[in-house]
């Protein structure tokens, strides 16, 4: 099943296999639908833990369900031809190392005309190619989005307003979206990152089997509740290194995220790729360039695929001029550690089997190579520098 048809099927199933009430075409209707992934994930080592970017703990060589599993419910109340309300709840492993429920979407949509609509409330933040459906595993070829690219921005949604314009230019459909809002989300434990305000621009052009997408997000960024960072900054100021503390501070700093992506679904050949650049005025939220590319081929209901992803740091990984010996050397080491992003590359192979009209089985093996550290792995043992193999198998479904 090709990607456009798959996305259309997801939309159709989430509507047709839902609980609905209809009185007349212009009467209020309510639909309830859902999606989920039931997966097992493991690695070939206990020296580190593999986790998604929103999780406080991950998995070693004993299989666990939490890394790649989730469950979502969505409800839409269509009041009339120009007003509707949508809410989406999502349950998954979270930043406190437990399963938690979150309100992903909760917005009112006002249809101005056939081309323009406005949404107000909690809205998915359109910073990626698959932002609107990255939690819906069935709508994606791979078992999970690229960690190298999709781990650069914390949070999936913001509270605010956006406007969307869609128009057909011949055979090409162009969708433009602009929005503004604020977001506060947990990273780990009580650590919380805030974007306020955040502005977004999202432009998509679709023509036959090709889709091209550009996105840009700008925000004032703050990190709150980090005892480690707060303690480091306090110590730096106490010993007279106020300039260093200022450069590392994450309080209302300017940040931006720019991305460009493309998909192709042509004669059973699947291509998906994204390139992204993150920039901030803090040395702790690092400047990065990341990208991935996925290539697959569809044999009826079986789709094998290969994926490569990479992330590199554009900002400095050490602070020039800090003492390397003496009583302040450990403090310098702490500063340089805070300045290092998790760098890695991933080669992955996988296969998807669409064994049911609303369910798919996926098996994926990733070989992840960290660079100059432990990459995005968690709880690494001292001296860890090895490549890690990650195994995952799961069933994606919609209903």
Backbone torsions as a table, in degrees:
resi	resn	phi	psi	omega
1	UNK	NA	127.8	-176.5
2	UNK	-77.4	164.3	-172.4
3	UNK	-61.3	-49.0	178.4
4	UNK	-58.2	-42.2	179.5
5	UNK	-67.2	-35.8	178.9
6	UNK	-63.7	-45.1	179.0
7	UNK	-65.2	-37.1	176.7
8	UNK	-65.2	-39.1	179.2
9	UNK	-66.3	-41.7	176.4
10	UNK	-56.1	-47.4	179.2
11	UNK	-61.3	-42.9	-178.4
12	UNK	-66.2	-43.0	-178.9
13	UNK	-66.9	-41.2	179.8
14	UNK	-64.9	-15.5	175.5
15	UNK	-101.2	-49.4	-172.5
16	UNK	-73.2	-35.9	-179.8
17	UNK	-95.3	33.0	-178.6
18	UNK	-109.1	170.7	175.0
19	UNK	-86.8	118.9	-173.4
20	UNK	-130.8	154.4	170.3
21	UNK	-132.5	130.3	-176.0
22	UNK	-131.6	131.7	174.0
23	UNK	-111.2	-44.0	177.8
24	UNK	-159.9	169.6	-176.5
25	UNK	-58.7	-33.3	-177.2
26	UNK	-102.3	8.4	179.7
27	UNK	-89.2	158.9	178.4
28	UNK	-60.6	142.4	175.7
29	UNK	-132.2	151.7	177.5
30	UNK	-129.0	131.2	176.2
31	UNK	-125.9	141.5	176.7
32	UNK	-128.8	130.3	-176.6
33	UNK	-144.9	177.5	-177.1
34	UNK	-160.3	173.5	179.8
35	UNK	-155.8	164.9	177.3
36	UNK	-176.0	171.0	174.8
37	UNK	-138.8	129.5	173.4
38	UNK	-112.6	109.8	-170.8
39	UNK	-137.4	154.2	170.2
40	UNK	-116.1	137.4	-178.4
41	UNK	-134.2	142.0	177.8
42	UNK	-152.9	165.0	175.2
43	UNK	-125.3	-178.7	179.7
44	UNK	-99.3	15.7	-177.4
45	UNK	-153.2	155.5	170.7
46	UNK	-108.0	10.7	179.5
47	UNK	-75.9	-19.8	176.4
48	UNK	-144.5	172.6	173.7
49	UNK	-121.4	136.5	176.9
50	UNK	-97.5	130.8	-179.4
51	UNK	-147.7	160.5	168.9
52	UNK	-75.4	164.6	-169.4
53	UNK	-66.0	-19.9	-177.9
54	UNK	-95.5	9.4	-172.0
55	UNK	-111.3	143.4	-177.3
56	UNK	-83.9	-20.9	179.3
57	UNK	-147.0	158.3	-175.2
58	UNK	-129.5	-141.5	-172.4
59	UNK	-130.3	144.7	171.9
60	UNK	-107.4	-137.0	-176.8
61	UNK	-87.8	7.0	170.3
62	UNK	-101.7	122.1	-175.6
63	UNK	-58.0	141.0	177.1
64	UNK	-136.4	154.3	-178.0
65	UNK	-89.1	-18.1	-165.6
66	UNK	-73.9	-27.7	-171.0
67	UNK	-65.4	-49.7	-171.8
68	UNK	-111.8	10.4	-178.7
69	UNK	-100.2	146.3	173.2
70	UNK	-159.5	173.4	178.2
71	UNK	-153.2	131.6	-177.8
72	UNK	-132.7	147.8	175.9
73	UNK	-126.7	135.5	179.6
74	UNK	-129.8	136.4	176.0
75	UNK	-128.1	139.1	178.2
76	UNK	-130.9	128.9	174.8
77	UNK	-111.5	111.9	177.9
78	UNK	-93.3	110.3	-175.8
79	UNK	-77.6	-44.7	177.9
80	UNK	-158.3	-164.6	-175.6
81	UNK	-71.8	-12.1	-177.7
82	UNK	-123.1	-5.0	-176.8
83	UNK	-134.0	132.1	174.9
84	UNK	-146.7	160.1	177.4
85	UNK	-126.7	135.3	-178.6
86	UNK	-130.7	137.3	174.1
87	UNK	-136.0	142.8	178.2
88	UNK	-135.6	128.2	175.2
89	UNK	-109.4	142.9	-177.1
90	UNK	-132.9	130.3	174.7
91	UNK	-111.8	129.5	-179.4
92	UNK	-164.8	172.1	174.8
93	UNK	-68.6	138.9	-170.0
94	UNK	-126.4	-167.6	-174.6
95	UNK	-73.8	-3.2	176.4
96	UNK	-107.5	15.1	-179.3
97	UNK	57.7	45.1	175.1
98	UNK	-151.8	163.0	174.4
99	UNK	-76.0	131.9	179.8
100	UNK	-138.0	155.6	177.4
101	UNK	-104.8	142.4	179.8
102	UNK	-138.2	151.4	175.7
103	UNK	-91.3	100.7	-175.1
104	UNK	-76.6	-44.7	-179.8
105	UNK	-129.3	145.7	171.6
106	UNK	-164.5	90.3	-173.3
107	UNK	-141.6	157.5	170.3
108	UNK	-101.8	138.0	-179.4
109	UNK	-117.1	127.3	179.0
110	UNK	-112.0	117.2	179.0
111	UNK	-89.7	110.2	-178.4
112	UNK	-75.6	-47.5	174.1
113	UNK	-156.6	-166.8	-176.4
114	UNK	-67.9	-13.8	-175.7
115	UNK	-115.2	-18.8	-172.9
116	UNK	-125.5	133.6	175.0
117	UNK	-141.6	156.9	-179.8
118	UNK	-130.2	136.7	177.0
119	UNK	-120.3	141.9	179.6
120	UNK	-133.7	129.3	178.8
121	UNK	135.5	-145.1	176.3
122	UNK	-91.3	117.6	-169.1
123	UNK	-125.6	144.9	173.2
124	UNK	-61.1	130.8	-179.3
125	UNK	-79.7	118.2	-171.5
126	UNK	-85.6	67.8	-176.8
127	UNK	-100.4	-8.2	-176.7
128	UNK	-130.5	168.9	177.4
129	UNK	-58.5	-41.6	-175.7
130	UNK	-114.9	36.3	-176.8
131	UNK	-56.3	-43.8	-173.9
132	UNK	-71.4	-21.5	-175.9
133	UNK	-135.4	24.9	-179.6
134	UNK	-70.1	-21.8	175.8
135	UNK	-85.7	-11.1	179.4
136	UNK	-92.7	90.8	-175.1
137	UNK	-56.5	-34.7	-177.7
138	UNK	-61.7	-28.3	-177.9
139	UNK	-81.4	-3.9	-176.7
140	UNK	-120.2	150.5	179.9
141	UNK	-72.8	-49.6	-177.2
142	UNK	-77.6	163.0	-178.2
143	UNK	-73.5	-23.6	177.6
144	UNK	-153.3	154.9	175.3
145	UNK	-65.8	162.3	179.6
146	UNK	-59.0	123.2	175.3
147	UNK	-65.2	-33.8	-176.8
148	UNK	-64.4	-39.1	-178.9
149	UNK	-94.5	-48.4	-171.9
150	UNK	-78.1	-5.0	173.7
151	UNK	-91.8	4.7	-175.6
152	UNK	-84.9	-22.1	179.2
153	UNK	-123.6	124.9	176.6
154	UNK	-84.7	139.6	177.7
155	UNK	96.4	147.4	-177.1
156	UNK	-110.4	-21.2	-172.5
157	UNK	-145.2	161.8	176.0
158	UNK	-137.3	161.9	179.8
159	UNK	-98.6	116.7	-176.7
160	UNK	177.3	-142.4	-176.0
161	UNK	-142.6	144.2	172.9
162	UNK	-141.6	161.8	178.3
163	UNK	-128.4	138.9	-177.5
164	UNK	-126.6	136.4	178.2
165	UNK	-125.7	129.8	179.1
166	UNK	-132.0	132.3	-177.3
167	UNK	-148.9	145.0	175.8
168	UNK	-94.8	122.9	174.3
169	UNK	-109.8	91.2	-173.5
170	UNK	65.4	-123.9	-180.0
171	UNK	-88.8	2.4	-177.0
172	UNK	-108.7	128.5	175.9
173	UNK	-101.1	124.7	-179.6
174	UNK	-113.3	129.2	176.3
175	UNK	-120.4	125.0	178.5
176	UNK	-120.1	136.2	-175.8
177	UNK	-137.2	132.2	174.6
178	UNK	-128.8	144.6	-178.3
179	UNK	-154.2	164.5	175.8
180	UNK	-146.8	141.5	179.9
181	UNK	-176.9	-165.8	178.0
182	UNK	-138.0	153.6	-178.3
183	UNK	-142.6	143.3	173.7
184	UNK	-137.3	122.5	-176.0
185	UNK	-143.0	147.9	178.6
186	UNK	-75.6	142.0	173.4
187	UNK	-97.3	-65.1	172.5
188	UNK	-143.2	139.7	178.7
189	UNK	55.2	-122.7	179.7
190	UNK	-96.1	0.6	176.3
191	UNK	-66.7	131.3	-176.4
192	UNK	-135.0	135.9	175.8
193	UNK	-110.5	140.3	-177.5
194	UNK	-125.6	139.5	172.0
195	UNK	-120.0	113.0	177.7
196	UNK	-159.0	121.2	-9.4
197	UNK	-82.2	162.7	173.2
198	UNK	-117.2	133.0	175.9
199	UNK	-116.5	142.4	-176.4
200	UNK	-133.2	146.5	172.5
201	UNK	-131.0	134.1	-173.8
202	UNK	-143.1	119.3	-178.8
203	UNK	-129.0	128.0	-178.8
204	UNK	-127.8	132.8	174.2
205	UNK	-120.1	126.5	-178.8
206	UNK	-122.1	130.6	178.3
207	UNK	-144.6	107.5	-179.3
208	UNK	57.1	-124.2	-177.1
209	UNK	-82.3	1.7	-173.5
210	UNK	-111.4	139.3	172.5
211	UNK	-134.4	129.7	176.4
212	UNK	-121.5	136.8	-174.4
213	UNK	-137.1	135.9	175.7
214	UNK	-123.6	138.5	178.8
215	UNK	-140.4	150.5	178.0
216	UNK	-147.3	132.4	176.1
217	UNK	-131.9	135.7	176.2
218	UNK	-128.0	144.0	-177.2
219	UNK	-159.4	159.3	163.7
220	UNK	-88.7	122.9	-170.7
221	UNK	-112.4	135.1	175.7
222	UNK	-135.6	142.9	175.0
223	UNK	-113.9	122.8	-176.6
224	UNK	-122.7	149.5	173.5
225	UNK	82.3	10.5	179.8
226	UNK	-90.4	101.4	-179.9
227	UNK	-63.6	-34.4	-179.7
228	UNK	-65.0	-50.4	-179.0
229	UNK	-68.8	-43.1	-179.9
230	UNK	-60.8	-40.2	178.0
231	UNK	-66.2	-39.8	178.0
232	UNK	-63.3	-45.2	-179.4
233	UNK	-65.1	-39.8	179.2
234	UNK	-63.8	-41.6	178.9
235	UNK	-65.9	-41.6	178.6
236	UNK	-60.1	-42.4	179.9
237	UNK	-68.5	-35.0	-177.7
238	UNK	-67.8	-30.9	-179.5
239	UNK	-96.9	11.5	175.2
240	UNK	88.8	14.5	178.6
241	UNK	-103.0	53.8	-178.1
242	UNK	-63.7	-34.7	179.5
243	UNK	-65.2	-41.1	177.5
244	UNK	-63.5	-43.7	178.9
245	UNK	-61.2	-40.6	179.4
246	UNK	-63.9	-40.0	-179.6
247	UNK	-67.9	-27.3	-179.4
248	UNK	-92.3	-14.6	-175.8
249	UNK	-61.8	144.1	176.9
250	UNK	-124.2	72.8	177.4
251	UNK	-133.1	107.9	-179.2
252	UNK	53.5	43.9	176.2
253	UNK	-88.6	150.7	178.3
254	UNK	-74.8	134.9	176.8
255	UNK	-140.6	151.3	178.3
256	UNK	-143.9	154.5	177.2
257	UNK	-141.1	119.8	-177.4
258	UNK	-121.2	132.1	-177.0
259	UNK	-142.3	151.0	177.5
260	UNK	-136.0	131.3	-177.6
261	UNK	-138.9	163.0	-179.7
262	UNK	-150.8	141.4	170.4
263	UNK	-128.5	151.0	175.5
264	UNK	-140.0	134.0	174.9
265	UNK	-132.5	89.5	-169.5
266	UNK	-131.5	117.0	176.5
267	UNK	49.7	50.8	177.1
268	UNK	73.9	0.3	177.3
269	UNK	-95.2	126.8	-179.8
270	UNK	-112.0	132.0	175.1
271	UNK	-134.1	134.0	174.3
272	UNK	-142.8	130.3	-178.0
273	UNK	-150.7	148.8	175.6
274	UNK	-143.0	148.8	177.3
275	UNK	-131.9	130.5	-173.0
276	UNK	-139.2	146.9	178.2
277	UNK	-130.1	125.2	175.9
278	UNK	-111.1	135.4	178.1
279	UNK	-137.3	138.9	173.5
280	UNK	-143.6	167.2	176.9
281	UNK	-91.9	12.7	176.6
282	UNK	-115.1	143.1	177.4
283	UNK	-80.2	-5.3	179.6
284	UNK	-90.6	-39.9	170.4
285	UNK	-92.3	100.4	-162.0
286	UNK	-76.1	151.4	170.1
287	UNK	-74.9	127.7	-177.6
288	UNK	-136.5	156.6	167.5
289	UNK	-124.6	128.6	-176.8
290	UNK	-137.4	155.5	179.0
291	UNK	-161.9	161.7	172.5
292	UNK	-151.6	162.0	174.4
293	UNK	-144.8	135.4	178.2
294	UNK	-123.6	132.6	177.6
295	UNK	-125.7	128.4	179.6
296	UNK	-138.3	165.2	176.4
297	UNK	-139.6	131.8	-174.8
298	UNK	-94.6	120.1	172.2
299	UNK	-108.4	90.3	-176.0
300	UNK	57.6	-112.4	-177.4
301	UNK	-95.7	2.3	-178.5
302	UNK	-109.0	128.1	-179.2
303	UNK	-129.7	98.4	171.1
304	UNK	-78.4	151.8	-178.2
305	UNK	-151.0	159.8	175.6
306	UNK	-129.1	143.8	-176.8
307	UNK	-137.0	140.4	172.4
308	UNK	-132.6	133.5	177.4
309	UNK	-136.2	154.0	-178.2
310	UNK	-152.8	150.7	174.1
311	UNK	-140.2	136.7	176.8
312	UNK	-130.7	156.8	-178.7
313	UNK	-98.5	130.9	179.5
314	UNK	-96.8	-25.0	177.5
315	UNK	-85.1	167.1	-178.8
316	UNK	-63.6	145.8	178.7
317	UNK	-102.9	4.7	174.0
318	UNK	-153.5	156.8	-176.8
319	UNK	-100.5	116.9	-176.4
320	UNK	-67.6	141.4	173.1
321	UNK	89.3	-0.6	178.6
322	UNK	-77.8	148.6	-179.9
323	UNK	-66.0	134.3	179.4
324	UNK	-102.5	-7.2	176.8
325	UNK	-133.6	168.3	178.1
326	UNK	87.4	-172.6	-174.0
327	UNK	-66.6	-21.3	-179.2
328	UNK	-92.1	-0.3	-179.2
329	UNK	-59.7	-43.2	177.4
330	UNK	-61.8	-34.5	178.1
331	UNK	-66.1	-40.9	176.7
332	UNK	-61.2	-40.0	178.7
333	UNK	-62.8	-39.1	177.5
334	UNK	-63.7	-39.8	177.7
335	UNK	-62.7	-47.9	-176.9
336	UNK	-67.2	-32.3	175.6
337	UNK	-65.2	-41.7	-179.9
338	UNK	-65.3	-24.3	-176.8
339	UNK	-85.8	-1.4	-174.9
340	UNK	-100.6	121.3	173.3
341	UNK	-77.9	158.3	174.7
342	UNK	-78.0	108.4	-177.0
343	UNK	-102.1	139.1	179.8
344	UNK	-167.4	165.9	169.8
345	UNK	-132.2	153.6	-176.8
346	UNK	-133.2	130.3	165.2
347	UNK	-110.8	130.6	-177.6
348	UNK	-139.8	145.9	171.1
349	UNK	-126.1	148.5	-179.5
350	UNK	-159.0	172.9	176.2
351	UNK	-143.5	142.0	177.1
352	UNK	-119.1	133.2	178.0
353	UNK	-123.2	113.1	177.2
354	UNK	-84.8	80.5	-174.2
355	UNK	-82.0	-9.7	-179.1
356	UNK	-145.7	156.6	-176.9
357	UNK	-65.7	-15.7	179.8
358	UNK	-133.8	22.9	179.0
359	UNK	-151.2	148.5	179.9
360	UNK	-142.1	140.4	174.9
361	UNK	-98.0	133.8	178.4
362	UNK	-128.4	142.3	171.9
363	UNK	-130.3	131.3	-176.1
364	UNK	-142.6	140.6	176.6
365	UNK	-125.6	122.6	179.4
366	UNK	-110.0	139.5	170.4
367	UNK	-115.2	108.9	-171.8
368	UNK	-108.3	127.2	-178.0
369	UNK	-115.6	105.1	176.0
370	UNK	-71.3	156.8	176.2
371	UNK	-130.2	131.3	176.0
372	UNK	53.0	50.7	-179.0
373	UNK	141.0	-158.0	-176.3
374	UNK	-103.9	14.4	179.0
375	UNK	62.4	-137.9	179.1
376	UNK	-96.1	9.1	177.7
377	UNK	-69.3	156.6	179.6
378	UNK	-107.9	154.9	171.8
379	UNK	51.0	47.7	179.8
380	UNK	-72.0	139.0	174.5
381	UNK	-72.0	152.2	-178.0
382	UNK	-54.0	134.8	177.4
383	UNK	82.9	1.7	-178.1
384	UNK	-64.3	130.3	178.6
385	UNK	-144.6	6.4	-169.6
386	UNK	-83.7	158.8	168.7
387	UNK	-73.8	151.9	-176.3
388	UNK	-128.8	138.9	174.2
389	UNK	-100.6	129.6	-179.9
390	UNK	-114.2	129.1	179.7
391	UNK	-112.7	138.2	178.4
392	UNK	-148.7	142.9	174.3
393	UNK	-143.5	137.5	-178.0
394	UNK	-162.4	164.1	176.3
395	UNK	-115.0	123.2	173.3
396	UNK	-96.0	142.4	-179.1
397	UNK	-149.5	155.9	171.9
398	UNK	-132.9	154.0	-179.9
399	UNK	-152.6	NA	NA
